[in-house]
Amino acid sequence: MAVPVSLKAISPYLKTAQEYDKRDPVVAYYCRLYAMQKGIKIDSKGKESKPFLLQLMDQLEQKKKELGSAGYEAVSEEDVAQLHIGEKALQLFLWADTEDRASNFNKNVVKSFYTASLLYDVLTQFGELSQEGAHHQKYAKWKAAYIHKCLKTGETPVPGPVGGEAESFDREEEGASPYPPSSMQQPQGYPGYPTDAQQPPYPTGNTAGIPGQFPSTAPYPTPSAQPSISQPTQPVVPSPVPAASVIPPTQPTSTLSPQDSEQAQKYCRFAASALQYEDVKTAIDNLHKALALLEK
């Protein structure tokens, strides 16, 4: 059933759901659920939109039963789903950002930025995005439109934020950006948009304890053999440390709140995801954030 004209705004999420149907049914399910919720707010009583939304509801109900029977707890546990989709969005964003900063500009990078922005939209059905998530969402939309326009016009894109990290979005909010968000409404606006088979090689492992995911196909470097280290002919005996100089470890002065504990765990997961792409800087930044929460 074709998407009614009045519900054109939900088409990107339904298209993304189709792309993820076989690769990740949990992501596909929540993309359709978000599209349905958005469609109800736009037009729930139209002659064409009402039967379309009812059909979508039936499809979601059936899919929820199927996934539940197959052991996908994410369809009934929103916290599991939120974590899973959040990690998928972050993986896409980090891959595209790494490629962009390396000046590897192509349609797959556009696709990855754009899909990441849609998944961050989908995440809003679980509540307000974190400050980092909101930043990624807005940056991904802008960057996808910017690189696409440059590729279309033959310009060479500027890697990373235009104007530097500090003003990456100020220009856009003030209307100075020549790439309006409206150009990102439909995937069909990108000629030659990559097919599902041309998706970038980001990991698709079971990162949220959800069964049925494909194993990661991303190459991981194997550690090289360590050189043998010759032992000194004369052993070095360290000087004994006086017992009085031993300082006992500092005990925490307060109990970590559940909110801070959860946020610290998220930063650690973000760091682990960044390391999968050898993005050391992002990993260090997130680890510092986690340490700051734990040490306060």
Salt bridges, closest charged atoms under 4 A:
GLU19 OE2 - LYS15 NZ 3.97
GLU19 OE2 - LYS111 NZ 2.56
ASP21 OD2 - ARG32 NH2 2.79
ASP24 OD2 - HIS84 NE2 2.84
ASP24 OD2 - LYS88 NZ 3.70
GLU66 OE1 - LYS63 NZ 3.38
GLU87 OE2 - ARG269 NE 3.63
ASP97 OD2 - ARG101 NE 2.80
ASP100 OD2 - LYS143 NZ 3.41
ASP121 OD1 - LYS141 NZ 3.29
GLU132 OE2 - LYS289 NZ 3.99
GLU165 OE2 - ARG101 NH2 3.00
GLU173 OE2 - LYS138 NZ 2.08
ASP196 OD1 - ARG23 NH1 2.53
ASP260 OD2 - LYS296 NZ 2.69
ASP285 OD2 - LYS281 NZ 3.24
